[in-house]
Amino acid sequence: MGNKRFQDITPKEYHEYEAKTIERILRTGKPEEYEKEYIRKDGSRVPILLTAFVAKGINCKILGIAAIIKDVTERKNN
């Protein structure tokens, strides 16, 4: 993604939901799975399944949120 943040490639209609989800993950420490879209360089959208979780470092210090991202275009087209 280079210097882009995930918000830069996320359509605006997902921003509020995602902010609340990240707050909840940080508060509870529990991972969450949800679907959203990312915007490609050409402006088209790709549906994804995102599993977000707390990333911890030494002494369990929270470093931020990490995610596993899966393109679900094929599943959506079937």
Disulfide bonds with the S-S distance in Angstrom:
none
